[in-house]
């Protein structure tokens, strides 16, 4: 039995198998891996690529993560915060374009207290009852997660960043806790959210061993979504001179994750498109099945600068959607703007 067949049939991978896949120069073996991953995605979800509308709420963040352009110590970052009315307008625009999933993402901005955020989520739920509401707003209390869920949020995305506590400590300031991040993910799943985790590929100090821990954590958690993308070095951060993560390594890991967890919703991320002109297409062909065009106000897109040279900062929402749809159809996939729920 080949390595790819073993991963597909057992939904598991050994450290040596991972090392072999990430280091091989055998193009035929890699094409076999991608074809198997794409076949699994097609088996579960068909030729559909789910399109989510991304709304970037705020570039304020209380955290000081060493890799992020929004870190609180970055005095060059442009800070903004969308008003509730601006957020509703983004949803309205997305709804008219056919989007049925809104992803509300932002830094850990203390302005968005439960007193402000819970009524806002409830209002979005009332206005758009047939839409999925996804939040990606970082670490909050269990009580906050529960209140937001009760208000109508369906999904929560919280990248674990790394499943290795020692590696986590090298990417984050001392006041941030790896265990707390993992606890948040477990709480979200217990509450009933569709949960997304994820990590950067090629982050500083990452090894094959840390990547193996990431894959085993995904097997343990069984998340509904996994978001991975290459590390992109960012100016005015401690890691600004580190090399970017490799697109090819990211593609191989996308395929592995699809074989380990065939039902997972797996984005072809903007970071992939930032480092390669056909990065998102390559991601879909490697087993991904989600893309997230931007619904944020055009005058703030460049300000949500979590990393350098982010693409699609100058396009209107309709232009962004049309571009994505054209790109997906060109490689044989049909963009779908419905809720695109996880299939058991």
HELIX and SHEET records of a PDB file:
HELIX    1   1 UNK A    3  UNK A   10  1                                   8    
HELIX    2   2 UNK A   15  UNK A   23  1                                   9    
HELIX    3   3 UNK A   27  UNK A   45  1                                  19    
HELIX    4   4 UNK A   84  UNK A   96  1                                  13    
HELIX    5   5 UNK A  114  UNK A  127  1                                  14    
HELIX    6   6 UNK A  142  UNK A  151  1                                  10    
HELIX    7   7 UNK A  165  UNK A  171  1                                   7    
HELIX    8   8 UNK A  178  UNK A  191  1                                  14    
HELIX    9   9 UNK A  208  UNK A  221  1                                  14    
HELIX   10  10 UNK A  247  UNK A  260  1                                  14    
HELIX   11  11 UNK A  270  UNK A  275  1                                   6    
HELIX   12  12 UNK A  279  UNK A  285  1                                   7    
HELIX   13  13 UNK A  301  UNK A  303  5                                   3    
HELIX   14  14 UNK A  317  UNK A  330  1                                  14    
SHEET    1   A 3 UNK A 290  UNK A 291  0                                        
SHEET    2   A 3 UNK A  48  UNK A  51  1                                        
SHEET    3   A 3 UNK A 334  UNK A 336  1                                        
SHEET    1   B 7 UNK A  53  UNK A  58  0                                        
SHEET    2   B 7 UNK A 101  UNK A 106  1                                        
SHEET    3   B 7 UNK A 132  UNK A 136  1                                        
SHEET    4   B 7 UNK A 155  UNK A 157  1                                        
SHEET    5   B 7 UNK A 194  UNK A 201  1                                        
SHEET    6   B 7 UNK A 225  UNK A 230  1                                        
SHEET    7   B 7 UNK A 265  UNK A 266  1                                        
END                                                                             
